[in-house]
Amino acid sequence: MHDGDREVLSAARAGDPVALAQALVGVPSVNPTLAPGGAGEAEIASVCADWLQGWGLEARVVEVASGRYNVLATLPGDGPTLLLNGHLDTVGVEGMTVPPFGGPPQRGVLRGRGACDMKGGIAALLAAAARLARGGPRPGLVVALTADEEHASLGMDALVRSGVGADLAVVCEPTSLSVMPAHKGFVWVRARFRGRAAHGSRPDLGVDAIRHAGLYLAALDGYAEELGARSRHALLGHASLHAGTIRGGSAESVYPEACELLLERRTLPGERTSEVVAEFQSVLDRLAGGEPSLSATLEMTLDRPGTEVPVPSRLVQGLLEAAEIVGVPASVAGMTAWVDAAFLNEAGIPAVCYGPGDIAQAHCADEWIEVREIEACADVLERFARSLAGS
C-alpha cells in the first residue's frame, strides 16, 4: 500500500466525503449479472459496514441473493426516522478511457467507474452519517446500501420485503444537487409475430413475419403521437415509447416465419401496467383488422412504476431549505430514469432523489464527478437530518 493510499483510507475512516468517494471507486463492484466476472458487492459492503461500525452505528452485511450483499446500519435519534440509500453495484468497465478503479481527484474532478453512479452519492451520505453519529441533534437514521440496482434491484426488493422502517428517505442518485421528487417508470413488452416460411420465389406460400413487425412499428408512431398530445406532467413531461431490439428471419431467400420486437414504454406516475399493455394491444388489433394474415401476441416481461412525492411535502421542502441554509443552489426537477426510490414509495416510505453528479456522466467511458458536489451534498444531508430531530 502506498502512503497516498494510507492517507486516503485514514481520511475516509474519519468521514471525509472526498476521501470516501475515492476509496469507494477504488473497490471494484461491477454487477456480475451485467459483466460476467464482475466483483459484485461483497468487498465494498464489508468496507462500508466497517466504516459505519467505526462511527458508532449498528451495521450488518446482509446476503440478499447468492453472493449479493446489502449493508444495513441504524443509529437512534430523536424524531422521525430518515433513511439514506445508495446502490453499491456499478456497470462494467469495458471500453473505459480512464483508470476504472483508481486515481486521486484532478482539477476538482474524480474519475472512475461508479464515481458518478453512485459512489459519490454514497460517500456524501456516509459522511453525513459519520457527522450525525458524533453528536448533536439528529433523527433516527437508517443507512441502506443495496445490491443490484443496475440490473434487477435485488437489494432494494429484499430491503423492502424485510420490513425496514422509516418515515422518509433520500436516494442519493446523481441529480446535480436538484431535488427530484418524481420519476418515470417503464413497461417492457415482447411482441412475437408468426409468419410462414417459404422459398423467396413463392409469395403465394410465404407469410412475412418481419413485414408484419415493421407495419406494427409504423403503427406505433400514431400511439407515440397520442402520448405526446396527452397532459404533460409538470416535472417529467410526456410518456414515451421506443423499440429496443428486433430479431427475425433466417436468410435472404426465405420468407421469415418469426420476428420478435422488444418494446419499452416509459410511464408517468399513476399509469397502470394493464392499461399500457391494453394500449399496445389496441394498436395491434387495429392493424390486424386490415392484415388478415397477421398473427401476433404481446407479453409484458417487466414493469416498474413511476412514483412521486408532492413538492409541498416536508421531505422536498426540507431539502430545499437545508440547501439554501448551507449555500447550495436548490431546485426541483424530474428524474426521467427509473430508480429504486419506487420501491420505497410503494412501501409507504416517501422517497426522493438527491445527490451529486450529473446522470449524463454515469456509465460513460470517462465517468466523472465534481468533488465539490460530493462535499455540498454531505452538508445538505447533514443539515436536513438535523432539522428533523425532535420534530
C-alpha positions in Angstrom: 0.0 0.0 0.0 1.4 3.4 -0.9 1.5 6.3 1.6 -1.1 8.1 -0.5 -3.5 5.2 -0.2 -3.0 5.1 3.5 -3.8 8.8 3.7 -6.9 8.4 1.7 -8.1 5.4 3.8 -7.4 7.3 7.0 -9.3 10.3 5.8 -12.2 8.0 4.7 -12.3 6.4 8.1 -12.6 9.9 9.6 -15.6 10.6 7.4 -14.1 12.9 4.7 -16.6 12.8 1.8 -14.0 13.2 -1.0 -11.7 10.5 0.5 -14.7 8.3 1.0 -15.6 8.7 -2.7 -12.0 8.0 -3.8 -11.8 4.9 -1.6 -15.1 3.6 -2.9 -14.2 4.0 -6.5 -11.0 2.0 -5.7 -13.1 -1.0 -4.6 -14.4 -2.8 -7.8 -18.1 -3.6 -7.5 -19.2 -4.4 -11.1 -22.5 -6.1 -11.2 -21.7 -9.7 -12.2 -25.0 -10.2 -14.0 -24.1 -7.4 -16.4 -20.5 -8.3 -16.7 -19.5 -11.9 -16.1 -16.6 -12.0 -13.6 -17.7 -8.7 -12.0 -16.7 -8.4 -8.4 -20.2 -7.7 -7.1 -20.9 -6.1 -3.7 -19.1 -8.4 -1.2 -15.9 -6.4 -0.7 -17.5 -2.9 -0.9 -20.3 -3.9 1.5 -17.7 -5.1 4.0 -15.7 -1.9 3.7 -18.8 0.3 4.2 -20.0 -1.8 7.2 -16.6 -1.4 8.9 -16.7 2.4 8.4 -20.3 2.6 9.8 -19.5 0.4 12.8 -16.4 2.5 13.5 -18.6 5.7 13.6 -20.9 4.1 16.2 -23.8 2.8 14.0 -25.1 -0.7 14.4 -24.2 -2.2 11.0 -24.5 -5.5 9.3 -24.0 -7.1 5.9 -27.0 -9.0 4.6 -26.8 -11.5 1.8 -29.9 -10.9 -0.4 -29.1 -13.5 -3.1 -26.2 -15.8 -3.6 -23.0 -13.7 -3.5 -25.0 -10.4 -3.5 -25.0 -8.1 -0.4 -26.7 -5.2 1.2 -25.5 -3.1 4.1 -28.0 -2.0 6.7 -27.0 0.3 9.5 -29.0 2.2 12.2 -28.5 5.0 14.6 -31.0 6.0 17.3 -32.2 9.6 17.4 -35.0 11.9 18.3 -37.9 12.4 16.0 -38.8 10.7 12.7 -36.5 8.1 11.1 -34.6 9.2 8.0 -33.4 6.5 5.5 -30.4 7.3 3.3 -29.9 5.0 0.4 -27.4 4.3 -2.4 -26.6 1.3 -4.5 -23.2 -0.4 -4.3 -23.1 -2.0 -7.8 -21.8 -0.5 -11.0 -22.0 -1.3 -14.7 -19.0 -2.8 -16.4 -15.7 -1.2 -17.3 -15.1 -2.4 -20.9 -14.2 0.5 -23.2 -13.3 2.9 -20.4 -10.8 5.6 -21.3 -9.7 6.3 -17.7 -8.5 4.0 -14.9 -11.7 2.4 -13.7 -10.7 1.8 -10.1 -8.1 4.4 -9.0 -6.6 7.8 -9.0 -6.9 10.9 -6.9 -9.1 13.8 -7.9 -7.6 16.1 -10.5 -8.6 19.7 -11.0 -11.6 19.1 -8.8 -12.8 16.0 -10.6 -12.8 12.4 -9.5 -12.9 9.8 -12.4 -13.6 6.1 -12.4 -16.4 3.6 -12.7 -19.1 4.5 -10.2 -17.7 7.9 -9.4 -21.0 9.5 -10.5 -23.3 6.5 -10.4 -23.3 6.4 -7.5 -20.3 6.2 -5.2 -20.1 9.9 -5.0 -23.7 9.8 -3.6 -22.8 7.0 -1.2 -19.7 9.0 0.0 -21.9 12.0 0.7 -24.5 10.0 2.8 -21.7 8.2 4.6 -20.1 11.5 5.5 -23.4 12.8 6.8 -23.9 9.7 8.8 -20.4 10.0 10.4 -21.1 13.6 11.4 -24.5 12.7 12.9 -23.0 9.9 14.8 -20.5 12.2 16.5 -23.3 14.0 18.3 -25.7 16.9 18.2 -29.4 16.8 17.3 -30.3 14.0 15.0 -33.3 11.9 13.9 -33.4 8.2 13.8 -31.2 7.1 11.0 -31.1 4.2 8.6 -28.3 3.8 6.1 -29.3 1.2 3.5 -26.7 0.4 0.8 -28.2 -2.0 -1.7 -27.1 -4.5 -4.3 -28.0 -5.0 -8.0 -29.8 -1.7 -8.8 -28.1 -1.7 -12.2 -30.0 -4.9 -13.1 -33.0 -6.3 -11.2 -32.9 -4.3 -7.9 -32.5 -7.5 -5.8 -31.1 -5.5 -2.9 -33.9 -2.9 -2.7 -36.5 -5.5 -3.2 -35.1 -7.5 -0.3 -34.8 -4.4 1.9 -38.4 -3.5 1.4 -39.6 -7.1 1.9 -37.6 -7.2 5.2 -40.0 -4.6 6.6 -37.4 -1.8 7.0 -39.0 1.1 8.9 -38.5 4.7 8.1 -40.7 7.9 7.8 -38.9 9.4 4.8 -36.0 8.6 2.6 -33.4 10.2 0.3 -31.9 8.2 -2.5 -28.6 9.7 -3.4 -28.6 9.1 -7.2 -26.9 11.7 -9.3 -29.3 14.7 -9.7 -26.8 17.6 -10.0 -28.0 18.6 -6.5 -31.6 19.1 -7.6 -34.3 17.6 -5.5 -36.1 15.1 -7.7 -39.4 14.0 -6.2 -40.8 12.3 -9.3 -39.5 9.7 -11.7 -40.8 7.8 -14.7 -41.5 4.0 -14.6 -41.4 1.6 -17.5 -43.2 -1.4 -19.1 -41.4 -3.8 -21.3 -43.5 -5.7 -23.9 -42.4 -8.5 -26.2 -44.3 -8.7 -29.5 -44.0 -12.0 -31.3 -45.1 -12.2 -35.0 -45.7 -15.6 -36.6 -45.3 -15.9 -40.4 -44.9 -18.9 -42.7 -41.6 -20.0 -44.0 -41.4 -20.5 -47.8 -38.9 -20.1 -50.6 -38.4 -16.5 -51.6 -39.8 -17.3 -55.1 -43.1 -18.4 -53.6 -45.0 -15.4 -52.3 -48.2 -17.4 -52.7 -47.0 -19.7 -49.8 -44.9 -17.4 -47.6 -46.1 -15.0 -44.9 -43.5 -12.4 -44.0 -43.3 -12.0 -40.2 -40.7 -9.2 -40.5 -43.0 -7.2 -42.7 -45.8 -7.5 -40.1 -43.5 -6.4 -37.4 -42.5 -3.4 -39.5 -46.1 -2.5 -40.0 -46.7 -2.6 -36.3 -43.7 -0.4 -35.6 -45.1 2.1 -38.1 -48.5 1.9 -36.5 -46.9 2.7 -33.1 -45.9 6.1 -34.4 -49.5 7.1 -34.1 -49.6 5.8 -30.5 -46.4 7.8 -29.7 -48.0 11.0 -31.1 -51.1 10.3 -29.0 -48.8 10.1 -25.9 -47.3 13.5 -26.8 -50.8 15.0 -27.0 -51.8 13.9 -23.5 -51.5 16.1 -20.4 -47.9 16.9 -19.6 -46.5 16.0 -16.2 -45.1 19.2 -14.5 -41.7 17.6 -13.8 -41.5 14.6 -16.2 -43.1 15.8 -19.4 -44.7 13.2 -21.5 -44.7 9.4 -21.5 -42.9 7.8 -24.5 -42.2 4.6 -26.2 -39.5 3.0 -28.4 -38.3 -0.3 -29.9 -35.4 -1.8 -28.1 -34.5 -4.7 -30.3 -35.8 -6.7 -33.3 -34.9 -10.2 -34.3 -36.2 -12.4 -37.1 -35.6 -14.3 -40.3 -33.0 -16.8 -41.4 -31.8 -16.0 -44.9 -32.4 -13.6 -47.8 -34.2 -16.2 -49.8 -36.6 -17.4 -47.2 -39.8 -15.8 -46.1 -39.3 -15.3 -42.3 -41.5 -17.4 -40.1 -40.9 -15.4 -36.9 -40.0 -11.9 -35.8 -39.7 -10.6 -32.3 -39.8 -7.0 -31.1 -38.9 -5.8 -27.6 -40.6 -2.6 -26.8 -40.3 -0.1 -23.9 -43.0 2.3 -22.8 -41.8 4.9 -20.2 -44.7 5.7 -17.9 -45.8 8.5 -15.7 -46.7 8.2 -12.0 -50.2 6.8 -11.7 -50.2 4.9 -15.0 -51.2 1.2 -14.7 -49.3 -1.5 -16.5 -52.5 -3.3 -17.5 -53.7 -0.1 -19.3 -50.4 0.3 -21.0 -50.4 -3.2 -22.3 -54.0 -2.8 -23.4 -53.0 0.3 -25.5 -50.3 -1.7 -27.2 -52.9 -4.4 -27.9 -55.3 -1.9 -29.3 -52.8 -0.8 -31.9 -52.1 -4.4 -32.8 -55.8 -5.2 -33.1 -56.4 -2.3 -35.5 -53.5 -3.4 -37.7 -54.7 -7.0 -37.8 -58.1 -5.8 -38.9 -56.5 -4.8 -42.2 -54.0 -7.6 -42.5 -55.8 -11.0 -42.4 -52.5 -13.0 -42.5 -51.0 -11.2 -39.5 -50.6 -13.4 -36.4 -49.0 -11.9 -33.3 -49.1 -11.9 -29.5 -48.0 -9.4 -26.8 -46.4 -10.3 -23.5 -45.4 -7.9 -20.7 -41.9 -9.0 -19.5 -41.1 -6.5 -16.8 -42.6 -3.4 -15.3 -41.6 -0.8 -12.7 -43.9 2.0 -11.5 -43.3 5.7 -11.8 -43.8 7.4 -8.4 -43.8 10.9 -7.0 -43.7 12.8 -3.7 -45.7 16.1 -3.6 -43.5 19.1 -4.0 -45.0 20.9 -0.9 -44.1 17.9 1.3 -41.9 18.2 4.3 -39.3 16.0 2.5 -39.0 18.1 -0.6 -39.2 21.5 1.1 -36.9 20.4 3.9 -34.1 19.5 1.5 -34.6 22.8 -0.4 -34.4 24.7 2.9 -31.3 22.8 4.0 -29.6 23.5 0.7 -30.4 27.2 1.0 -29.0 27.4 4.5 -25.7 25.8 3.6 -25.4 27.9 0.4 -26.1 25.3 -2.2 -28.3 26.3 -5.2 -31.6 24.4 -4.9 -34.1 23.5 -7.5 -36.8 20.9 -8.1 -36.7 18.7 -11.2 -37.9 15.4 -12.5 -35.9 12.1 -12.7 -36.6 10.7 -16.2 -34.9 7.4 -15.4 -36.5 4.7 -13.2 -34.8 4.4 -9.7 -35.1 2.3 -6.6 -37.0 5.1 -4.9 -40.1 3.5 -6.4 -39.8 0.5 -4.1 -39.7 2.8 -1.0 -42.6 4.9 -2.2 -44.7 1.8 -3.0 -43.9 0.5 0.5 -45.2 3.8 2.1 -41.9 5.5 2.7 -41.8 8.8 0.9 -38.6 8.9 -1.1 -36.9 11.5 -3.3 -33.7 11.5 -5.2 -31.0 14.0 -4.3 -27.3 13.5 -4.9 -24.1 14.8 -6.5 -23.1 14.3 -10.1 -25.0 14.6 -13.4 -26.8 11.5 -14.7 -25.3 12.3 -18.1 -21.9 11.4 -16.7 -23.0 8.0 -15.5 -21.9 4.8 -17.3 -19.7 6.8 -19.7 -16.2 5.8 -20.8 -14.6 8.5 -18.7 -17.2 8.6 -15.8 -16.5 11.5 -13.5 -17.9 13.7 -10.8 -17.0 17.1 -9.3 -15.8 16.7 -5.8 -17.4 20.0 -4.7 -20.8 18.4 -5.3 -20.0 15.5 -3.1 -19.0 17.8 -0.3 -22.0 20.0 -0.8 -24.4 17.0 -0.8 -22.9 15.8 2.5 -23.5 19.3 4.0 -27.1 19.4 2.8 -27.9 15.9 4.1 -26.5 16.6 7.5 -28.4 19.9 7.8 -31.6 18.3 6.6 -31.3 15.4 9.1 -30.6 17.8 12.0 -33.7 19.8 11.1 -35.8 16.7 11.6 -34.5 16.0 15.1 -37.2 16.3 17.7 -39.9 17.3 15.3 
